């Protein structure tokens, strides 16, 4: 199960590669954490403390689920992260845009003459 917010049209045509259940869970929970951290980003906030509180509360559960996915991979003998495959999955699931929401937005342009 790979979830997340609605994808823009340019990401919809990309295909998610074949993943193990543990890899799928890893990507799913990683992106959920990215989305929650983006909701916590004060530089992109709408100024509602309650939304930040809810995101912070959800973050701990997602972190535990991400840890469980990685522990499962380890228990199954998966000692390597298949970087190209998982990167393709992240791109197919709009990971670049979603991760970009964690950073600071560009500074507003200063008017000419200053």
C-alpha positions in Angstrom: 0.0 0.0 0.0 1.6 3.2 -1.1 -0.4 6.3 -0.1 0.1 10.0 -0.1 -1.6 13.2 -1.2 -2.9 13.6 -4.7 -0.2 13.6 -7.4 0.1 16.2 -10.1 -0.5 15.1 -13.7 3.2 14.9 -14.5 3.8 12.3 -11.7 0.7 10.2 -12.5 2.2 8.7 -15.7 5.3 7.3 -13.8 5.2 3.7 -12.8 6.2 2.5 -9.3 8.7 -0.3 -9.7 8.2 -3.8 -8.2 9.0 -3.6 -4.5 9.0 -6.1 -1.7 6.4 -5.6 1.0 9.0 -4.2 3.3 10.4 -1.8 0.7 6.9 -0.6 -0.1 6.3 0.0 3.6 9.6 1.8 3.9 8.7 4.2 1.0 5.2 4.6 2.3 6.2 5.6 5.8 9.2 7.7 4.6 6.9 9.8 2.4 4.3 10.1 5.2 7.1 11.5 7.4 8.1 13.9 4.7 4.5 15.1 4.4 4.2 15.5 8.2 7.5 17.4 8.4 6.3 19.7 5.6 3.1 20.4 7.6 5.4 21.3 10.5 7.5 23.7 8.5 6.9 27.2 10.0 8.2 28.8 6.8 5.3 27.2 4.8 2.7 27.3 7.6 -0.7 28.9 7.5 -0.2 29.8 11.1 -2.4 27.2 12.8 -0.7 25.7 15.8 -3.3 22.9 16.0 -2.3 21.6 12.6 1.3 21.5 13.7 0.4 19.8 16.9 -1.5 17.1 15.0 1.4 16.6 12.6 3.9 16.3 15.4 1.7 13.7 17.2 1.4 11.7 14.0 5.1 11.9 13.4 6.0 9.5 16.2 3.7 6.8 14.9 5.1 7.1 11.4 8.6 7.0 12.7 7.8 3.7 14.6 6.3 2.3 11.4 9.3 3.2 9.3 11.6 1.6 11.9 9.5 -1.5 11.8 9.7 -1.7 8.0 13.5 -1.3 8.1 13.8 -3.9 10.9 11.7 -6.3 8.8 14.0 -5.8 5.8 17.0 -6.5 8.1 15.4 -9.7 9.5 14.7 -10.9 6.0 18.3 -10.5 5.1 17.9 -7.4 3.0 21.2 -5.8 3.8 21.2 -3.2 1.0 18.8 -0.5 0.0 18.3 -0.7 -3.8 18.9 3.0 -4.4 17.9 3.3 -8.1 14.7 1.3 -7.6 13.6 3.2 -4.5 14.6 6.5 -6.1 12.3 5.6 -9.0 9.5 4.8 -6.6 10.0 8.1 -4.8 9.9 10.0 -8.1 6.8 8.0 -9.3 5.0 9.0 -6.0 5.9 12.7 -6.4 8.6 12.6 -3.8 10.6 15.5 -5.2 7.8 17.9 -4.9 6.7 16.5 -1.5 10.3 16.7 -0.1 10.6 20.3 -1.5 7.9 21.4 0.9 10.3 20.6 3.8 12.7 23.4 2.7 12.4 27.1 3.0 10.5 28.7 0.1 12.5 31.1 -2.1 12.9 34.6 -0.6 10.6 37.2 -2.2 12.3 39.2 -4.9 13.3 42.7 -3.8 11.9 45.6 -5.8 14.4 47.1 -8.2 16.4 50.0 -6.9 17.0 48.7 -3.4 
